[in-house]
Amino acid sequence: MLRTLVRRSAAAATERPPLTIYTNPYQTKKIWPPDYKQLSWQDQLKFEKKYKRRVILASRRPKWDKGVKLAQLATTVGVLSWLFFFAELEFHGKRYVPNEEIKKGVGTLWGIFDESNRYGDPNAANIPQLVNDRSDRPR
């Protein structure tokens, strides 16, 4: 048994010639493409639906579609990031940097940690007068 394994592993593999229409052992049952003149209109419609479905299935590329969507997302996020953080724009002759507005807003969390409100001065903060005049709060 061992000699047979050694002999078979040492023997060169025989390559089969590529299959063609004439050498293919699996013959087709239908003629391709079908002759439309011989088909009824129902068979033509059925064939067109089947062919359309097969074309759609064959042309699906889920990895490519996912890659395109990720590239679009990355491009959009990159452009918006550049626009908000690094761009220097000019509107009506005045220089405008969106980054300054964002830094102001994020730095104080839109007024929550504002320096003018740091020490609890109710007059410095933008608190409505009704809140300052509450009767349940001791003066």
C-alpha positions as CSV (number, residue, x, y, z in Angstrom):
1,M,0.0,0.0,0.0
2,L,2.8,2.4,0.8
3,R,4.5,1.7,-2.5
4,T,1.3,2.6,-4.3
5,L,1.0,5.9,-2.5
6,V,4.6,6.7,-3.3
7,R,4.3,5.8,-6.9
8,R,1.1,7.8,-7.4
9,S,2.5,10.9,-5.7
10,A,5.6,10.7,-7.8
11,A,3.7,10.4,-11.1
12,A,3.0,13.6,-13.0
13,A,-0.6,14.7,-13.0
14,T,-2.2,14.4,-16.4
15,E,-3.8,17.7,-17.5
16,R,-7.1,17.4,-19.2
17,P,-7.7,19.6,-22.2
18,P,-10.1,22.5,-21.6
19,L,-13.7,21.7,-22.3
20,T,-15.3,23.0,-25.5
21,I,-18.7,22.6,-27.0
22,Y,-17.6,19.4,-28.7
23,T,-15.7,17.8,-25.8
24,N,-18.0,18.7,-23.0
25,P,-19.6,15.5,-21.6
26,Y,-22.5,17.5,-20.2
27,Q,-24.6,18.4,-23.2
28,T,-27.2,21.2,-22.9
29,K,-30.8,20.4,-23.1
30,K,-31.9,23.7,-24.7
31,I,-30.5,25.7,-27.5
32,W,-29.0,29.0,-26.5
33,P,-30.1,31.7,-27.3
34,P,-33.6,30.6,-28.1
35,D,-35.3,31.6,-31.4
36,Y,-37.9,34.3,-30.5
37,K,-39.8,33.6,-33.7
38,Q,-40.6,30.1,-32.6
39,L,-41.7,31.1,-29.0
40,S,-45.2,32.2,-28.1
41,W,-45.6,35.6,-26.5
42,Q,-46.1,34.0,-23.1
43,D,-42.8,32.1,-23.4
44,Q,-41.1,35.2,-24.6
45,L,-42.3,37.1,-21.6
46,K,-41.3,34.3,-19.2
47,F,-37.8,34.1,-20.9
48,E,-37.3,37.9,-20.6
49,K,-38.3,37.8,-16.9
50,K,-35.9,34.9,-16.2
51,Y,-33.1,36.5,-18.2
52,K,-33.6,39.9,-16.5
53,R,-33.5,38.3,-13.0
54,R,-30.4,36.4,-13.9
55,V,-28.7,39.5,-15.2
56,I,-29.5,41.4,-12.0
57,L,-28.2,38.6,-9.9
58,A,-25.1,38.2,-11.9
59,S,-24.4,42.0,-11.8
60,R,-24.7,42.3,-8.0
61,R,-21.5,43.3,-6.3
62,P,-22.2,43.7,-2.6
63,K,-18.6,44.3,-1.6
64,W,-18.2,46.9,-4.3
65,D,-21.4,48.7,-3.3
66,K,-20.3,48.7,0.3
67,G,-16.9,50.1,-0.6
68,V,-18.5,52.8,-2.7
69,K,-20.8,53.8,0.2
70,L,-17.9,53.9,2.6
71,A,-15.9,56.0,0.2
72,Q,-18.8,58.4,-0.2
73,L,-19.2,58.6,3.6
74,A,-15.5,59.2,4.2
75,T,-15.4,61.9,1.5
76,T,-18.5,63.6,2.9
77,V,-17.1,63.5,6.5
78,G,-13.7,64.7,5.3
79,V,-15.1,67.7,3.3
80,L,-17.4,68.7,6.2
81,S,-14.6,68.4,8.7
82,W,-12.3,70.5,6.5
83,L,-15.1,73.1,6.0
84,F,-15.9,73.4,9.7
85,F,-12.4,73.2,11.2
86,F,-9.9,74.5,8.6
87,A,-11.7,76.6,6.0
88,E,-11.3,80.3,5.8
89,L,-14.3,81.7,3.8
90,E,-15.2,85.1,2.7
91,F,-18.7,86.4,2.8
92,H,-19.5,89.9,1.4
93,G,-15.9,90.9,1.7
94,K,-15.5,89.8,5.4
95,R,-13.3,86.9,6.5
96,Y,-15.3,84.2,8.2
97,V,-13.8,81.1,9.9
98,P,-16.4,78.6,11.0
99,N,-13.8,77.1,13.4
100,E,-14.0,80.1,15.6
101,E,-17.8,79.7,16.1
102,I,-17.4,76.0,16.8
103,K,-14.5,76.6,19.2
104,K,-16.6,79.1,21.1
105,G,-19.6,76.8,21.3
106,V,-17.7,73.6,22.2
107,G,-15.3,75.4,24.6
108,T,-18.1,76.5,26.8
109,L,-20.6,73.8,25.9
110,W,-22.9,76.4,24.4
111,G,-23.0,78.6,27.6
112,I,-23.1,75.9,30.3
113,F,-19.5,76.5,31.4
114,D,-19.3,80.1,30.4
115,E,-16.7,82.3,32.2
116,S,-19.3,85.0,33.0
117,N,-21.4,82.3,34.8
118,R,-18.5,80.6,36.5
119,Y,-18.9,82.2,40.0
120,G,-22.7,82.0,40.2
121,D,-23.5,85.6,39.5
122,P,-27.1,85.4,38.4
123,N,-27.0,88.8,36.9
124,A,-24.2,87.9,34.5
125,A,-25.9,84.8,33.3
126,N,-28.7,84.8,30.8
127,I,-31.3,83.5,33.2
128,P,-34.8,84.9,33.0
129,Q,-36.0,87.3,35.6
130,L,-38.7,85.0,36.9
131,V,-36.1,82.4,37.9
132,N,-34.1,85.0,39.8
133,D,-37.2,86.2,41.7
134,R,-38.3,82.8,43.1
135,S,-39.8,83.1,46.6
136,D,-38.7,79.6,47.8
137,R,-35.0,80.6,47.5
138,P,-33.4,82.4,50.5
139,R,-31.7,85.7,49.8
